Amino acid sequence: MTDEIELPAEVTLLWGLRETVRRGRKPSLTIADITRAAVEVADAEGLAAVSMSRVAAQLGNATMALYRYVKSKDELLLLMSDAAPDGPPDLPDGADWRTGLTLWARDLLEVQRQHPWTAQIPISGPPLGPNSLRWFECALRALGETGLSEEEKVGVVMGLLTFVHGELRLSIDLSRSYTENPEAFGRQYGMALARVVDAQRFPALSKVIAAGVFETEVPYDDEEIEGEFEFSLGLYLDGVAAFIERRTTGQG
């Protein structure tokens, strides 16, 4: 006989298993309605604009009506973070693990760029919601024929998820900074470093400066961001490939 456990509040909320308090006439709202309205507000005005009252106004309802379904703003953010990314990509039949994870990472970054406020929501744990688990499932399937253990597959996917989230946050912050002060990038940065960095304290960085890496003015535009992402993604997957090789040949 399997022991039954009480599901965490987050799970019952995300999976629609929570009993809603109902008083009076038939409710005119659903959790899906509330979540969709919150995403619309965040897309148009930013995450800071999202509040229970603002979402209620978006729906044309009283604020208290929302609390019958969502207990707090934290719960609302949880729903939003699961709903924002659309479904994962359909991986081509017969695609190898690297092709699958490359498509997965590119698509995840793209859908999150469409909702940049997702980078501001703290990640409090592993995937829980139905949409997040669809993405998790997709990446795990891509690793299905690698010979890795189930635990190792999870480790690879969680590492890749961390990488994509980090790239999103970094690209948003750097793009904003570049827009505000483009001269702080490139040559000006290199000249400032050359004034304060000495070879004794920073030998490796001094070699970079001496090589002229920071002397060119490179605009931090979409093409540059995309190139950096592809380069870094390739390095991560190279590491995964080496790990798979060691595991399948019994060397590690």
C-alpha positions as CSV (number, residue, x, y, z in Angstrom):
1,M,0.0,0.0,0.0
2,T,1.5,3.3,-1.0
3,D,1.5,6.0,1.6
4,E,-0.3,9.1,0.5
5,I,1.3,12.5,1.1
6,E,-0.3,15.9,1.2
7,L,0.7,17.8,-1.9
8,P,2.5,21.1,-1.4
9,A,0.4,24.2,-1.9
10,E,2.5,25.1,-5.0
11,V,1.7,21.8,-6.7
12,T,-2.1,22.1,-6.0
13,L,-2.1,25.6,-7.4
14,L,-0.1,24.9,-10.5
15,W,-2.0,21.7,-11.4
16,G,-5.4,23.1,-10.7
17,L,-6.0,20.8,-7.7
18,R,-6.9,23.4,-5.2
19,E,-10.5,23.8,-4.1
20,T,-11.6,27.4,-4.8
21,V,-13.6,29.3,-2.2
22,R,-17.0,30.1,-3.8
23,R,-19.6,32.4,-2.5
24,G,-22.7,33.7,-4.1
25,R,-23.2,33.5,-7.9
26,K,-21.2,31.4,-10.2
27,P,-17.6,32.6,-10.5
28,S,-16.7,34.4,-13.6
29,L,-12.9,34.0,-13.3
30,T,-10.5,31.1,-13.6
31,I,-6.8,30.8,-12.6
32,A,-5.9,30.7,-16.3
33,D,-7.7,34.0,-16.8
34,I,-5.8,35.6,-13.9
35,T,-2.5,34.2,-15.0
36,R,-3.0,35.4,-18.6
37,A,-3.9,38.9,-17.4
38,A,-0.8,39.1,-15.2
39,V,1.5,38.0,-18.0
40,E,-0.1,40.7,-20.2
41,V,0.6,43.4,-17.6
42,A,4.2,42.2,-17.1
43,D,4.8,42.1,-20.9
44,A,3.4,45.6,-21.4
45,E,4.6,47.4,-18.2
46,G,7.3,45.2,-16.5
47,L,7.2,42.9,-13.5
48,A,7.1,45.8,-11.0
49,A,3.7,46.8,-12.3
50,V,2.2,43.4,-11.5
51,S,0.0,43.5,-8.4
52,M,-3.3,41.9,-7.4
53,S,-5.1,45.2,-7.9
54,R,-3.5,45.9,-11.3
55,V,-4.3,42.4,-12.6
56,A,-7.9,42.8,-11.3
57,A,-8.2,46.0,-13.2
58,Q,-6.9,44.3,-16.3
59,L,-9.7,41.8,-15.9
60,G,-12.3,44.3,-15.0
61,N,-12.9,42.7,-11.6
62,A,-12.6,43.6,-8.0
63,T,-9.3,42.8,-6.3
64,M,-10.9,40.6,-3.7
65,A,-12.3,38.4,-6.4
66,L,-8.8,37.3,-7.3
67,Y,-8.1,36.1,-3.8
68,R,-10.6,33.4,-4.2
69,Y,-8.2,31.7,-6.6
70,V,-4.7,33.1,-5.8
71,K,-3.7,33.8,-2.2
72,S,-0.8,36.2,-2.7
73,K,1.4,37.9,-5.2
74,D,4.0,35.2,-4.7
75,E,1.5,32.6,-5.9
76,L,0.7,34.8,-8.9
77,L,4.4,35.0,-9.8
78,L,4.7,31.2,-9.5
79,L,1.8,30.9,-12.0
80,M,3.3,33.4,-14.3
81,S,6.7,31.8,-14.4
82,D,5.2,28.5,-15.4
83,A,2.9,30.0,-18.0
84,A,5.3,32.4,-19.7
85,P,7.3,30.0,-21.8
86,D,5.2,28.3,-24.5
87,G,5.5,24.6,-25.1
88,P,8.9,23.1,-25.8
89,P,10.1,22.4,-29.4
90,D,9.2,19.2,-31.3
91,L,12.6,17.5,-31.6
92,P,13.2,16.0,-35.0
93,D,12.8,12.2,-35.2
94,G,16.2,10.5,-35.0
95,A,18.0,13.7,-33.8
96,D,21.1,13.0,-31.7
97,W,21.3,14.4,-28.1
98,R,23.4,17.4,-29.0
99,T,21.0,18.5,-31.8
100,G,18.1,18.1,-29.4
101,L,19.6,20.0,-26.5
102,T,20.8,22.8,-28.9
103,L,17.2,23.3,-30.2
104,W,15.9,23.1,-26.7
105,A,18.3,25.8,-25.3
106,R,17.7,28.1,-28.3
107,D,13.9,27.9,-28.0
108,L,13.9,28.3,-24.2
109,L,16.1,31.5,-24.5
110,E,13.9,32.8,-27.3
111,V,10.6,32.4,-25.5
112,Q,12.0,33.9,-22.3
113,R,13.3,36.9,-24.3
114,Q,9.7,37.5,-25.3
115,H,9.0,37.8,-21.6
116,P,12.2,39.3,-20.2
117,W,10.6,39.8,-16.7
118,T,11.0,36.1,-16.1
119,A,14.6,36.7,-15.4
120,Q,13.6,38.8,-12.3
121,I,11.6,36.0,-10.7
122,P,13.8,34.0,-8.3
123,I,14.0,30.3,-9.0
124,S,13.0,28.6,-5.7
125,G,13.4,25.0,-6.7
126,P,13.2,22.4,-9.4
127,P,10.4,22.5,-12.1
128,L,7.0,21.9,-10.6
129,G,4.3,23.2,-13.0
130,P,2.9,21.4,-16.0
131,N,4.5,23.7,-18.5
132,S,7.9,23.6,-16.8
133,L,7.8,19.9,-16.6
134,R,7.0,19.6,-20.3
135,W,10.3,21.4,-21.0
136,F,12.1,19.2,-18.5
137,E,10.6,16.1,-20.2
138,C,11.7,17.3,-23.6
139,A,15.3,17.8,-22.6
140,L,15.5,14.5,-20.7
141,R,14.1,12.7,-23.9
142,A,16.9,14.3,-25.9
143,L,19.4,12.4,-23.6
144,G,17.6,9.1,-23.8
145,E,20.1,7.2,-25.9
146,T,23.3,8.6,-24.3
147,G,23.8,5.8,-21.9
148,L,23.8,8.2,-18.9
149,S,22.0,7.2,-15.7
150,E,18.7,8.9,-15.0
151,E,20.4,11.0,-12.2
152,E,23.1,12.1,-14.7
153,K,20.5,13.1,-17.2
154,V,18.9,15.3,-14.6
155,G,22.2,16.9,-13.8
156,V,22.9,17.7,-17.4
157,V,19.5,19.3,-17.9
158,M,19.6,21.3,-14.7
159,G,23.0,22.6,-15.6
160,L,21.8,23.6,-19.0
161,L,18.7,25.3,-17.5
162,T,21.0,27.3,-15.2
163,F,23.1,28.3,-18.1
164,V,20.2,29.5,-20.2
165,H,18.7,31.5,-17.3
166,G,22.1,33.1,-16.7
167,E,22.6,34.0,-20.3
168,L,19.1,35.6,-20.3
169,R,19.8,37.7,-17.2
170,L,23.2,38.8,-18.4
171,S,22.1,39.8,-21.9
172,I,19.2,41.9,-20.5
173,D,21.5,43.7,-18.0
174,L,24.3,44.3,-20.4
175,S,22.0,45.4,-23.2
176,R,20.4,48.0,-20.9
177,S,23.8,49.2,-19.7
178,Y,25.1,49.5,-23.3
179,T,22.1,51.5,-24.3
180,E,22.7,53.9,-21.4
181,N,26.5,54.2,-21.9
182,P,27.9,52.5,-25.0
183,E,31.3,54.2,-24.4
184,A,31.8,52.1,-21.3
185,F,32.2,49.0,-23.5
186,G,35.2,48.3,-25.6
187,R,38.1,50.7,-25.9
188,Q,37.2,52.9,-23.0
189,Y,37.0,49.9,-20.8
190,G,40.3,48.6,-22.0
191,M,42.0,52.0,-21.4
192,A,40.6,52.2,-17.9
193,L,41.9,48.7,-17.1
194,A,45.3,49.5,-18.5
195,R,45.6,52.3,-16.0
196,V,44.8,50.3,-12.9
197,V,45.9,46.7,-13.7
198,D,49.5,45.7,-13.1
199,A,51.1,42.5,-14.3
200,Q,52.2,41.4,-10.8
201,R,48.7,41.4,-9.2
202,F,46.8,40.4,-12.4
203,P,49.2,38.5,-14.7
204,A,46.5,36.7,-16.7
205,L,44.3,39.9,-17.2
206,S,47.4,41.9,-18.1
207,K,48.1,39.5,-21.0
208,V,44.5,40.0,-22.2
209,I,44.9,43.8,-22.2
210,A,48.4,43.6,-23.8
211,A,46.9,41.4,-26.6
212,G,44.5,44.3,-27.5
213,V,41.3,42.3,-26.8
214,F,39.5,45.4,-25.4
215,E,40.8,47.9,-28.0
216,T,38.1,47.4,-30.6
217,E,34.7,49.0,-30.4
218,V,32.2,46.2,-30.7
219,P,28.5,47.2,-30.5
220,Y,26.6,45.1,-28.0
221,D,23.7,44.3,-30.3
222,D,21.5,41.3,-31.0
223,E,24.1,39.7,-33.3
224,E,26.8,40.0,-30.7
225,I,24.6,38.6,-27.9
226,E,23.6,35.7,-30.2
227,G,27.2,34.9,-31.0
228,E,28.2,34.9,-27.3
229,F,25.3,32.6,-26.5
230,E,26.2,30.1,-29.3
231,F,29.8,30.1,-28.3
232,S,29.0,29.5,-24.6
233,L,26.4,26.9,-25.4
234,G,28.9,25.0,-27.6
235,L,31.4,25.0,-24.7
236,Y,28.8,23.6,-22.3
237,L,27.8,20.8,-24.8
238,D,31.4,20.0,-25.5
239,G,31.7,19.3,-21.8
240,V,28.6,17.1,-21.8
241,A,30.0,15.2,-24.8
242,A,33.2,14.5,-23.0
243,F,31.3,13.4,-19.9
244,I,29.2,11.0,-22.0
245,E,32.3,9.6,-23.6
246,R,33.9,8.9,-20.2
247,R,30.7,7.3,-18.8
248,T,30.0,5.1,-21.8
249,T,33.6,3.9,-22.1
250,G,33.9,3.3,-18.4
251,Q,36.6,5.9,-17.8
252,G,34.7,8.0,-15.2
